[in-house]
Amino acid sequence: MSEFLEVTADTFAQKVTLAHLPVLLEFSAPWCNPCKRLEPVLEELGREWKGKVLLARVNVDESPELAMKHQVMSVPTVILMTPGKEVARLTGLQSREKIVERFSSHL
């Protein structure tokens, strides 16, 4: 079972903007191999950062308007939102160390 909350345009406000914790939001697609390789790393970090962050995912094929709104040009793109505002971003397949370095100071 996935650790990710699935987010769509209809649920974005409720699951991301109004979230009580920062949200680590992955923009991905089912056909994206780098996304599939990144997701276990994000799930592991989500467990380590339990109580500090929520994991969420946007399928860019199903919600292209969210990708456009957040200027996502390629997948995977991971954005840390708190509260509902972007504070950090990484694009492409990144190492666990790079992800921790980029996002941990914001949690």
All heavy atoms as an XYZ file, in Angstrom:
846
protein
N       0.840     -1.192      0.000
C       0.000      0.000      0.000
C       0.887      1.259      0.000
O       1.872      1.341      0.704
C      -0.895     -0.006      1.232
C      -1.876      1.144      1.260
S      -3.083      0.887      2.568
C      -3.103      2.503      3.261
N       0.507      2.219     -0.797
C       1.285      3.438     -0.928
C       1.134      4.336      0.295
O       0.078      4.397      0.909
C       0.826      4.194     -2.180
O       1.506      5.412     -2.270
N       2.204      5.012      0.606
C       2.211      5.981      1.705
C       1.689      7.341      1.227
O       1.516      8.241      2.028
C       3.643      6.174      2.214
C       4.340      4.909      2.630
C       4.034      4.531      4.058
O       3.701      5.413      4.849
O       4.143      3.337      4.358
N       1.465      7.496     -0.073
C       1.106      8.778     -0.658
C      -0.397      9.035     -0.616
O      -1.184      8.147     -0.900
C       1.529      8.833     -2.134
C       3.014      8.883     -2.345
C       3.755      7.719     -2.442
C       3.664     10.103     -2.469
C       5.126      7.771     -2.656
C       5.032     10.158     -2.684
C       5.759      8.991     -2.778
N      -0.771     10.281     -0.303
C      -2.133     10.744     -0.526
C      -2.215     11.086     -2.004
O      -1.333     11.781     -2.532
C      -2.412     12.022      0.277
C      -2.356     11.966      1.781
C      -2.415     13.379      2.356
C      -3.512     11.138      2.303
N      -3.241     10.600     -2.664
C      -3.415     10.944     -4.074
C      -4.150     12.278     -4.152
O      -5.192     12.448     -3.541
C      -4.193      9.847     -4.805
C      -3.490      8.494     -4.816
C      -2.161      8.484     -5.569
O      -1.979      9.278     -6.520
O      -1.293      7.666     -5.213
N      -3.584     13.227     -4.897
C      -4.129     14.573     -4.982
C      -4.554     14.861     -6.415
O      -3.825     14.566     -7.362
C      -3.080     15.611     -4.525
C      -3.594     17.025     -4.715
C      -2.682     15.370     -3.082
N      -5.733     15.453     -6.538
C      -6.240     15.902     -7.834
C      -6.575     17.389     -7.720
O      -6.509     17.970     -6.630
C      -7.515     15.134     -8.219
O      -8.548     15.464     -7.274
C      -7.297     13.624     -8.242
N      -6.981     17.982     -8.816
C      -7.388     19.395     -8.775
C      -8.539     19.586     -7.794
O      -8.597     20.596     -7.090
C      -7.780     19.859    -10.173
N      -9.443     18.603     -7.718
C     -10.595     18.709     -6.820
C     -10.223     18.574     -5.353
O     -10.924     19.098     -4.484
C     -11.644     17.641     -7.166
C     -12.293     17.880     -8.513
O     -12.295     19.037     -8.995
O     -12.799     16.907     -9.098
N      -9.136     17.876     -5.048
C      -8.777     17.636     -3.648
C      -7.557     18.433     -3.187
O      -7.169     18.334     -2.029
C      -8.516     16.135     -3.401
O      -7.387     15.718     -4.182
C      -9.732     15.303     -3.734
N      -6.961     19.216     -4.081
C      -5.731     19.927     -3.751
C      -5.900     20.839     -2.535
O      -5.084     20.818     -1.614
C      -5.234     20.736     -4.955
C      -3.892     21.368     -4.726
C      -2.735     20.658     -4.970
C      -3.788     22.671     -4.244
C      -1.485     21.225     -4.740
C      -2.552     23.243     -4.013
C      -1.397     22.522     -4.264
N      -6.937     21.640     -2.527
C      -7.131     22.580     -1.415
C      -7.244     21.840     -0.090
O      -6.576     22.187      0.885
C      -8.366     23.448     -1.652
N      -8.053     20.804     -0.061
C      -8.271     20.062      1.184
C      -7.007     19.326      1.634
O      -6.646     19.368      2.804
C      -9.414     19.063      0.994
C      -9.632     18.166      2.184
C     -10.580     17.017      1.875
O     -10.874     16.733      0.730
N     -11.040     16.353      2.913
N      -6.320     18.650      0.710
C      -5.203     17.783      1.094
C      -3.858     18.507      1.180
O      -2.961     18.039      1.880
C      -5.085     16.608      0.119
C      -6.245     15.641      0.236
C      -6.071     14.450     -0.680
C      -7.206     13.443     -0.496
N      -7.052     12.296     -1.398
N      -3.710     19.634      0.498
C      -2.417     20.318      0.478
C      -2.510     21.704      1.114
O      -1.829     21.986      2.090
C      -1.854     20.416     -0.960
C      -0.533     21.172     -0.978
C      -1.682     19.022     -1.560
N      -3.366     22.555      0.576
C      -3.439     23.933      1.060
C      -3.847     24.002      2.525
O      -3.301     24.798      3.288
C      -4.416     24.749      0.199
O      -4.030     24.632     -1.172
C      -4.399     26.216      0.597
N      -4.794     23.174      2.933
C      -5.303     23.206      4.307
C      -4.658     22.167      5.218
O      -5.107     21.987      6.352
C      -6.823     23.012      4.301
C      -7.620     24.060      3.516
C      -9.096     23.702      3.478
C      -7.398     25.454      4.087
N      -3.626     21.510      4.761
C      -2.976     20.463      5.561
C      -2.385     21.057      6.838
O      -1.899     22.186      6.854
C      -1.885     19.779      4.746
N      -2.426     20.273      7.904
C      -1.900     20.716      9.199
C      -0.382     20.549      9.316
O       0.222     21.027     10.264
C      -2.607     19.982     10.335
C      -2.381     18.506     10.330
N      -2.981     17.666      9.412
C      -1.609     17.726     11.113
C      -2.582     16.430      9.638
N      -1.743     16.435     10.660
N       0.218     19.863      8.346
C       1.673     19.668      8.289
C       2.177     20.103      6.915
O       1.403     20.177      5.966
C       2.018     18.184      8.471
C       1.769     17.546      9.823
C       1.988     16.035      9.739
C       2.680     18.157     10.877
N       3.473     20.348      6.774
C       4.029     20.549      5.435
C       3.734     19.315      4.562
O       3.654     18.198      5.070
C       5.529     20.688      5.686
C       5.651     21.113      7.104
C       4.492     20.466      7.814
N       3.591     19.540      3.278
C       3.282     18.453      2.344
C       4.422     18.327      1.339
O       4.784     19.296      0.672
C       1.950     18.714      1.610
C       1.676     17.617      0.580
C       0.798     18.820      2.606
N       4.989     17.122      1.264
C       5.982     16.795      0.254
C       5.206     16.237     -0.928
O       4.681     15.131     -0.877
C       6.975     15.774      0.811
C       8.322     15.665      0.110
C       9.046     17.005      0.075
C       9.176     14.621      0.790
N       5.076     17.037     -1.973
C       4.182     16.754     -3.088
C       4.989     16.332     -4.309
O       5.766     17.120     -4.857
C       3.365     18.014     -3.392
C       2.318     17.956     -4.471
C       1.228     16.931     -4.116
C       1.692     19.328     -4.663
N       4.797     15.079     -4.708
C       5.492     14.561     -5.894
C       4.573     14.658     -7.103
O       3.444     14.170     -7.067
C       5.896     13.103     -5.695
C       6.622     12.567     -6.918
C       6.592     11.065     -7.066
O       5.704     10.417     -6.494
O       7.457     10.547     -7.782
N       5.060     15.282     -8.156
C       4.378     15.284     -9.443
C       5.005     14.164    -10.253
O       6.228     14.155    -10.471
C       4.561     16.630    -10.156
C       3.751     17.739     -9.548
C       4.209     18.424     -8.435
C       2.519     18.085    -10.079
C       3.472     19.440     -7.862
C       1.767     19.108     -9.520
C       2.235     19.783     -8.406
N       4.175     13.188    -10.657
C       4.699     12.003    -11.342
C       3.695     11.505    -12.371
O       2.637     12.098    -12.561
C       4.990     10.908    -10.314
O       3.790     10.449     -9.729
N       4.055     10.393    -13.005
C       3.186      9.737    -13.979
C       3.449      8.236    -13.910
O       4.581      7.818    -13.613
C       3.468     10.256    -15.388
N       2.432      7.420    -14.182
C       2.598      5.967    -14.100
C       3.657      5.414    -15.057
O       4.285      4.416    -14.760
C       1.216      5.413    -14.469
C       0.266      6.541    -14.308
C       1.059      7.794    -14.495
N       3.908      6.070    -16.165
C       4.872      5.607    -17.165
C       6.297      6.071    -16.871
O       7.235      5.710    -17.577
C       4.465      6.104    -18.553
C       4.108      7.560    -18.578
C       2.842      8.087    -18.514
C       5.000      8.682    -18.623
N       2.894      9.467    -18.531
C       4.213      9.853    -18.593
C       6.381      8.811    -18.690
C       4.753     11.133    -18.623
C       6.923     10.093    -18.714
C       6.115     11.232    -18.684
N       6.485      6.860    -15.822
C       7.768      7.496    -15.530
C       8.645      6.582    -14.677
O       8.401      6.402    -13.482
C       7.500      8.819    -14.808
S       8.960      9.609    -14.124
N       9.679      5.999    -15.286
C      10.582      5.109    -14.541
C      11.368      5.824    -13.442
O      11.504      5.277    -12.350
C      11.511      4.362    -15.490
C      10.775      3.258    -16.223
O       9.875      2.642    -15.680
N      11.143      3.024    -17.463
N      11.890      7.035    -13.673
C      12.549      7.735    -12.563
C      11.598      7.977    -11.377
O      12.017      7.929    -10.223
C      13.018      9.051    -13.194
C      13.182      8.723    -14.641
C      12.079      7.744    -14.941
N      10.323      8.217    -11.668
C       9.327      8.396    -10.602
C       9.209      7.117     -9.775
O       9.188      7.161     -8.536
C       7.957      8.744    -11.176
S       7.912     10.259    -12.157
N       9.152      5.994    -10.458
C       9.034      4.706     -9.759
C      10.250      4.426     -8.894
O      10.138      3.819     -7.832
C       8.848      3.576    -10.776
C       7.509      3.623    -11.487
C       7.418      2.564    -12.559
C       6.137      2.728    -13.356
N       6.072      1.812    -14.480
N      11.417      4.873     -9.328
C      12.643      4.675     -8.547
C      12.715      5.644     -7.366
O      13.293      5.329     -6.329
C      13.866      4.842     -9.443
C      13.964      3.706    -10.460
C      15.115      3.843    -11.416
N      16.375      4.077    -10.742
C      17.431      4.651    -11.340
N      17.362      5.042    -12.588
N      18.553      4.823    -10.670
N      12.134      6.825     -7.513
C      12.165      7.839     -6.464
C      11.157      7.554     -5.347
O      11.427      7.829     -4.177
C      11.881      9.215     -7.077
C      11.862     10.407     -6.136
C      13.238     10.600     -5.502
C      11.429     11.662     -6.877
N      10.009      7.002     -5.691
C       8.928      6.856     -4.716
C       9.286      6.026     -3.482
O       8.925      6.421     -2.367
C       7.662      6.347     -5.405
C       7.055      7.455     -6.246
C       5.947      7.028     -7.171
O       5.580      5.834     -7.189
O       5.444      7.918     -7.897
N      10.016      4.919     -3.584
C      10.397      4.205     -2.351
C      11.276      5.050     -1.421
O      11.165      4.949     -0.198
C      11.158      2.975     -2.857
C      10.707      2.789     -4.258
C      10.396      4.161     -4.782
N      12.120      5.897     -1.998
C      12.961      6.786     -1.192
C      12.078      7.798     -0.469
O      12.250      8.048      0.735
C      14.013      7.502     -2.074
C      14.789      8.525     -1.275
C      14.933      6.495     -2.736
N      11.117      8.374     -1.181
C      10.211      9.336     -0.560
C       9.366      8.674      0.525
O       9.135      9.260      1.589
C       9.308      9.987     -1.610
C      10.005     10.865     -2.646
C       9.004     11.379     -3.672
C      10.743     12.014     -1.984
N       8.918      7.444      0.274
C       8.129      6.726      1.283
C       8.957      6.466      2.538
O       8.461      6.609      3.655
C       7.572      5.421      0.710
C       6.448      5.664     -0.271
C       5.901      4.385     -0.891
O       6.643      3.383     -0.991
O       4.720      4.396     -1.278
N      10.207      6.095      2.365
C      11.101      5.872      3.508
C      11.288      7.170      4.306
O      11.209      7.172      5.532
C      12.447      5.359      3.000
C      13.466      5.111      4.083
C      14.790      4.644      3.489
O      14.797      3.629      2.762
O      15.801      5.314      3.754
N      11.516      8.270      3.600
C      11.669      9.560      4.275
C      10.367      9.978      4.948
O      10.389     10.549      6.038
C      12.136     10.627      3.290
C      13.573     10.481      2.833
C      13.881     11.452      1.693
C      14.534     10.678      3.986
N       9.247      9.665      4.321
C       7.957      9.970      4.935
C       7.791      9.259      6.264
O       7.255      9.832      7.224
N       8.264      8.017      6.345
C       8.192      7.275      7.614
C       9.155      7.887      8.638
O       8.824      8.028      9.809
C       8.496      5.800      7.387
C       7.364      5.054      6.682
C       7.586      3.554      6.636
N       8.710      3.163      5.802
C       8.660      2.972      4.478
N       7.521      3.155      3.837
N       9.729      2.599      3.806
N      10.353      8.260      8.193
C      11.324      8.877      9.095
C      10.851     10.238      9.598
O      11.126     10.611     10.734
C      12.673      9.056      8.393
C      13.426      7.765      8.213
C      14.778      7.981      7.537
O      15.333      9.107      7.613
O      15.266      7.023      6.934
N      10.175     10.971      8.734
C       9.701     12.308      9.083
C       8.246     12.287      9.558
O       7.573     13.318      9.536
C       9.840     13.236      7.877
C      11.256     13.547      7.490
C      12.363     13.466      8.279
C      11.715     13.994      6.220
N      13.483     13.836      7.574
C      13.118     14.174      6.303
C      11.084     14.267      5.010
C      13.891     14.612      5.227
C      11.848     14.704      3.949
C      13.246     14.876      4.061
N       7.776     11.129      9.996
C       6.383     11.001     10.452
C       6.081     12.056     11.514
O       6.876     12.284     12.417
C       6.139      9.604     11.021
C       4.696      9.336     11.323
C       4.466      7.903     11.716
C       2.978      7.698     11.944
N       2.646      6.298     12.064
N       4.935     12.696     11.369
C       4.556     13.761     12.283
C       5.117     15.114     11.895
O       4.758     16.127     12.483
N       6.015     15.139     10.893
C       6.604     16.392     10.428
C       6.171     16.756      9.019
O       6.272     17.914      8.621
C       8.136     16.297     10.434
C       8.743     16.146     11.798
C      10.252     16.097     11.664
C      10.920     15.957     13.005
N      12.380     15.900     12.883
N       5.740     15.750      8.239
C       5.413     15.978      6.834
C       4.389     14.951      6.370
O       4.328     13.844      6.896
C       6.695     15.904      5.958
C       7.232     14.500      5.860
C       6.476     16.493      4.587
N       3.579     15.345      5.391
C       2.665     14.432      4.715
C       3.186     14.203      3.306
O       3.709     15.129      2.678
C       1.261     15.032      4.630
C       0.554     15.345      5.939
C      -0.735     16.103      5.671
C       0.284     14.065      6.707
N       3.055     12.975      2.820
C       3.437     12.657      1.446
C       2.196     12.705      0.565
O       1.168     12.140      0.917
C       4.015     11.248      1.351
C       5.407     11.012      1.874
C       5.787      9.548      1.663
C       6.412     11.901      1.192
N       2.325     13.348     -0.575
C       1.214     13.402     -1.518
C       1.766     13.290     -2.933
O       2.942     13.560     -3.179
C       0.433     14.697     -1.344
N       0.887     12.875     -3.845
C       1.319     12.667     -5.231
C       0.241     13.187     -6.170
O      -0.948     12.972     -5.947
C       1.559     11.182     -5.460
C       1.866     10.815     -6.880
C       2.266      9.365     -7.058
N       1.420      8.460     -6.336
C       1.845      7.336     -5.757
N       3.103      6.984     -5.814
N       1.007      6.550     -5.121
N       0.690     13.839     -7.237
C      -0.177     14.288     -8.323
C       0.215     13.524     -9.574
O       1.384     13.539     -9.972
C      -0.038     15.805     -8.580
C      -0.825     16.218     -9.815
C      -0.469     16.611     -7.371
N      -0.746     12.852    -10.176
C      -0.543     12.204    -11.465
C      -0.732     13.289    -12.529
O      -1.833     13.791    -12.715
C      -1.558     11.067    -11.644
C      -1.428     10.355    -12.968
O      -1.008     10.920    -13.974
N      -1.818      9.095    -12.976
N       0.347     13.661    -13.204
C       0.284     14.771    -14.149
C      -0.571     14.452    -15.375
O      -1.071     15.374    -16.026
C       1.694     15.245    -14.584
C       2.463     15.781    -13.397
C       2.467     14.149    -15.298
N      -0.753     13.174    -15.669
C      -1.634     12.805    -16.786
C      -3.097     13.043    -16.430
O      -3.890     13.418    -17.286
C      -1.442     11.330    -17.166
C      -0.101     11.077    -17.822
O       0.515     12.033    -18.330
O       0.333      9.913    -17.815
N      -3.443     12.835    -15.169
C      -4.832     13.004    -14.727
C      -5.137     14.427    -14.265
O      -6.288     14.841    -14.253
C      -5.144     12.022    -13.595
C      -5.124     10.579    -14.047
C      -5.350      9.593    -12.911
O      -5.494     10.021    -11.747
O      -5.375      8.389    -13.203
N      -4.109     15.166    -13.855
C      -4.297     16.540    -13.359
C      -3.291     17.495    -13.999
O      -2.480     18.117    -13.310
C      -4.166     16.565    -11.834
O      -5.148     15.775    -11.224
N      -3.342     17.624    -15.329
C      -2.360     18.502    -15.993
C      -2.482     19.962    -15.558
O      -1.491     20.693    -15.573
C      -2.669     18.326    -17.476
C      -4.086     17.850    -17.523
C      -4.281     17.040    -16.276
N      -3.684     20.364    -15.130
C      -3.863     21.750    -14.700
C      -3.048     22.059    -13.435
O      -2.544     23.168    -13.274
C      -5.350     22.078    -14.481
C      -6.021     21.317    -13.358
C      -6.462     19.888    -13.687
O      -6.078     19.336    -14.742
O      -7.186     19.316    -12.863
N      -2.873     21.066    -12.552
C      -2.039     21.267    -11.362
C      -0.565     21.378    -11.743
O       0.167     22.201    -11.187
C      -2.231     20.142    -10.353
C      -3.503     20.190     -9.523
C      -3.600     18.970     -8.604
C      -3.573     21.471     -8.708
N      -0.150     20.551    -12.686
C       1.236     20.629    -13.160
C       1.502     22.000    -13.781
O       2.532     22.626    -13.500
C       1.516     19.514    -14.154
N       0.585     22.495    -14.571
C       0.752     23.810    -15.191
C       0.757     24.911    -14.133
O       1.596     25.807    -14.170
C      -0.353     24.060    -16.222
C      -0.173     23.254    -17.483
S      -1.501     23.391    -18.708
C      -2.014     25.079    -18.616
N      -0.169     24.833    -13.196
C      -0.268     25.853    -12.148
C       1.027     25.958    -11.342
O       1.432     27.042    -10.939
C      -1.438     25.528    -11.222
C      -1.595     26.502    -10.085
C      -2.758     26.133     -9.187
C      -2.841     27.101     -8.019
N      -3.889     26.734     -7.092
N       1.678     24.810    -11.105
C       2.900     24.784    -10.296
C       4.163     24.764    -11.148
O       5.250     24.495    -10.639
C       2.850     23.603     -9.324
C       1.765     23.775     -8.316
N       1.900     24.561     -7.205
C       0.500     23.305     -8.293
C       0.773     24.559     -6.522
N      -0.086     23.803     -7.170
N       4.005     25.056    -12.440
C       5.114     25.162    -13.396
C       6.012     23.925    -13.388
O       7.242     24.022    -13.410
C       5.916     26.434    -13.116
C       5.072     27.667    -13.257
C       5.788     28.942    -12.877
O       6.869     28.928    -12.316
N       5.176     30.062    -13.205
N       5.377     22.763    -13.353
C       6.105     21.498    -13.420
C       6.330     21.184    -14.898
O       5.391     20.977    -15.640
C       5.307     20.370    -12.718
C       5.957     19.016    -12.954
C       5.185     20.676    -11.229
N       7.599     21.157    -15.288
C       7.948     20.945    -16.685
C       8.409     19.524    -16.969
O       8.447     19.107    -18.119
C       9.041     21.930    -17.101
C       8.654     23.377    -16.856
S       7.085     23.812    -17.592
C       7.626     24.458    -19.129
N       8.807     18.790    -15.912
C       9.215     17.400    -16.098
C       8.943     16.630    -14.812
O       8.794     17.223    -13.741
C      10.691     17.310    -16.480
O      11.508     17.815    -15.452
N       8.855     15.324    -14.973
C       8.610     14.457    -13.826
C       9.797     13.526    -13.642
O      10.449     13.183    -14.621
C       7.290     13.648    -13.988
C       6.100     14.565    -13.907
C       7.263     12.835    -15.270
N      10.119     13.177    -12.404
C       9.451     13.621    -11.190
C       9.899     15.018    -10.771
O      11.040     15.409    -10.981
C       9.900     12.594    -10.152
C      11.257     12.155    -10.615
C      11.196     12.210    -12.129
N       8.961     15.742    -10.193
C       9.249     17.006     -9.523
C       8.650     16.887     -8.132
O       7.506     16.472     -7.982
C       8.631     18.202    -10.269
O       9.304     18.358    -11.517
C       8.759     19.490     -9.469
N       9.434     17.239     -7.122
C       8.977     17.173     -5.732
C       9.013     18.582     -5.165
O      10.046     19.259     -5.232
C       9.850     16.225     -4.887
C       9.333     16.152     -3.454
C       9.896     14.835     -5.511
N       7.873     19.004     -4.620
C       7.736     20.352     -4.061
C       7.313     20.223     -2.603
O       6.384     19.482     -2.289
C       6.688     21.169     -4.842
C       7.092     21.295     -6.311
C       6.501     22.540     -4.206
C       6.046     21.968     -7.188
N       7.970     20.963     -1.732
C       7.545     21.040     -0.340
C       6.647     22.258     -0.196
O       7.068     23.377     -0.504
C       8.743     21.139      0.600
C       8.390     21.156      2.089
C       7.765     19.825      2.517
C       9.616     21.459      2.929
N       5.417     22.015      0.242
C       4.418     23.070      0.418
C       4.148     23.256      1.902
O       3.886     22.277      2.602
C       3.112     22.679     -0.274
C       3.241     22.229     -1.709
S       3.453     23.551     -2.883
C       1.842     24.281     -2.875
N       4.195     24.505      2.367
C       3.872     24.774      3.771
C       3.466     26.221      3.954
O       4.257     27.083      3.620
C       5.040     24.423      4.705
O       4.687     24.745      6.038
C       6.333     25.112      4.369
N       2.337     26.526      4.500
C       1.037     25.891      4.324
C       0.455     26.304      2.977
O       0.047     27.439      2.815
C       0.199     26.417      5.482
C       0.789     27.763      5.808
C       2.244     27.697      5.371
N       0.500     25.403      2.061
C      -0.023     25.626      0.725
C       0.871     26.480     -0.158
O       0.522     26.791     -1.280
N       2.037     26.876      0.334
C       2.965     27.723     -0.415
C       4.265     26.948     -0.652
O       4.778     26.293      0.253
C       3.241     28.984      0.399
C       4.169     29.965     -0.251
C       4.346     31.169      0.653
C       5.821     31.496      0.696
N       6.197     32.401      1.737
N       4.795     27.034     -1.849
C       6.051     26.338     -2.154
C       7.216     26.944     -1.388
O       7.417     28.149     -1.389
C       6.339     26.412     -3.657
C       7.622     25.725     -4.038
C       7.899     25.714     -5.520
O       6.957     25.785     -6.326
O       9.087     25.618     -5.874
N       7.990     26.055     -0.719
C       9.186     26.523     -0.011
C      10.469     25.883     -0.545
O      11.549     26.412     -0.311
C       9.082     26.313      1.519
C       7.988     27.182      2.098
C       8.876     24.870      1.879
N      10.349     24.751     -1.246
C      11.530     24.089     -1.818
C      11.080     23.159     -2.936
O       9.959     22.653     -2.914
C      12.274     23.308     -0.743
N      11.997     22.909     -3.892
C      11.672     22.073     -5.055
C      12.916     21.337     -5.533
O      14.012     21.878     -5.503
C      11.149     22.976     -6.171
C      10.912     22.283     -7.504
C      10.548     23.270     -8.599
N       9.287     23.921     -8.344
C       8.278     23.970     -9.208
N       8.394     23.428    -10.404
N       7.162     24.574     -8.905
N      12.692     20.107     -6.000
C      13.713     19.331     -6.705
C      13.072     18.727     -7.940
O      11.930     18.261     -7.875
C      14.248     18.194     -5.834
C      15.280     18.529     -4.768
C      15.581     17.301     -3.921
C      16.554     19.059     -5.392
N      13.804     18.692     -9.036
C      13.299     18.094    -10.269
C      14.247     16.982    -10.694
O      15.457     17.120    -10.585
C      13.191     19.153    -11.375
O      12.289     20.175    -10.936
C      12.663     18.559    -12.669
N      13.649     15.892    -11.164
C      14.430     14.756    -11.640
C      14.722     13.771    -10.522
O      14.450     14.024     -9.352
N      15.276     12.641    -10.909
C      15.648     11.602     -9.945
C      16.836     12.109     -9.141
O      17.871     12.466     -9.708
C      15.997     10.305    -10.669
C      16.402      9.127     -9.798
C      15.280      8.747     -8.835
C      16.779      7.938    -10.668
N      16.679     12.166     -7.827
C      17.715     12.687     -6.943
C      18.091     11.630     -5.915
O      17.291     10.759     -5.588
C      17.210     13.931     -6.205
C      16.756     15.058     -7.101
C      17.905     15.750     -7.802
O      19.034     15.769     -7.309
N      17.642     16.316     -8.970
N      19.282     11.743     -5.372
C      19.724     10.824     -4.328
C      18.986     11.139     -3.025
O      18.498     12.257     -2.820
C      21.230     10.950     -4.102
O      21.524     12.209     -3.508
N      18.953     10.147     -2.152
C      18.336     10.336     -0.835
C      19.010     11.496     -0.106
O      18.346     12.327      0.522
C      18.478      9.038     -0.032
C      17.805      9.074      1.306
C      18.088      7.765      2.066
N      17.208      7.583      3.177
C      17.303      8.262      4.339
N      18.256      9.158      4.504
N      16.449      8.038      5.314
N      20.329     11.561     -0.184
C      21.086     12.613      0.491
C      20.693     13.997     -0.016
O      20.552     14.936      0.762
C      22.590     12.394      0.293
C      23.129     11.145      0.970
C      22.787      9.841      0.239
O      22.539      9.867     -0.998
O      22.752      8.797      0.896
N      20.526     14.128     -1.326
C      20.142     15.420     -1.916
C      18.737     15.816     -1.464
O      18.487     16.992     -1.163
C      20.211     15.324     -3.443
C      19.861     16.589     -4.151
C      20.968     17.601     -4.050
C      20.636     18.800     -4.941
N      21.600     19.868     -4.777
N      17.844     14.851     -1.386
C      16.469     15.134     -0.946
C      16.468     15.606      0.498
O      15.829     16.610      0.846
C      15.585     13.886     -1.132
C      15.466     13.537     -2.621
C      14.193     14.105     -0.516
C      14.905     12.160     -2.888
N      17.202     14.897      1.354
C      17.290     15.283      2.769
C      17.889     16.679      2.895
O      17.384     17.535      3.621
C      18.103     14.237      3.571
C      18.425     14.758      4.962
C      17.357     12.918      3.642
N      18.973     16.916      2.163
C      19.642     18.222      2.207
C      18.691     19.347      1.792
O      18.682     20.416      2.421
C      20.850     18.177      1.261
C      21.602     19.468      1.121
C      22.687     19.367      0.058
O      23.488     18.396      0.105
O      22.743     20.231     -0.821
N      17.893     19.114      0.777
C      17.022     20.169      0.235
C      15.820     20.454      1.112
O      15.396     21.609      1.244
C      16.551     19.776     -1.183
C      15.735     20.839     -1.858
C      16.611     22.014     -2.236
N      15.826     23.040     -2.861
C      15.621     24.253     -2.344
N      16.170     24.585     -1.206
N      14.879     25.121     -2.961
N      15.228     19.399      1.716
C      13.940     19.577      2.388
C      13.990     19.581      3.912
O      13.118     20.171      4.539
C      12.957     18.504      1.928
C      12.598     18.589      0.460
C      12.860     17.526     -0.388
C      12.018     19.721     -0.070
C      12.533     17.590     -1.735
C      11.696     19.818     -1.418
C      11.951     18.743     -2.247
N      14.956     18.933      4.537
C      14.897     18.734      5.983
C      14.924     20.037      6.783
O      14.301     20.119      7.841
C      16.005     17.792      6.453
O      17.270     18.360      6.209
N      15.604     21.043      6.304
C      15.677     22.302      7.058
C      14.331     23.031      7.111
O      14.153     23.933      7.932
C      16.739     23.212      6.456
O      16.367     23.612      5.150
N      13.394     22.637      6.261
C      12.079     23.282      6.216
C      11.044     22.557      7.076
O       9.895     22.994      7.165
C      11.568     23.358      4.776
C      12.448     24.173      3.881
N      12.504     25.555      3.924
C      13.340     23.796      2.929
C      13.368     25.985      3.032
N      13.891     24.941      2.411
N      11.446     21.447      7.698
C      10.480     20.653      8.471
C      10.568     20.970      9.945
O      11.557     21.374     10.465
C      10.728     19.164      8.238
C      10.668     18.718      6.780
C      10.973     17.241      6.681
C       9.306     19.010      6.185
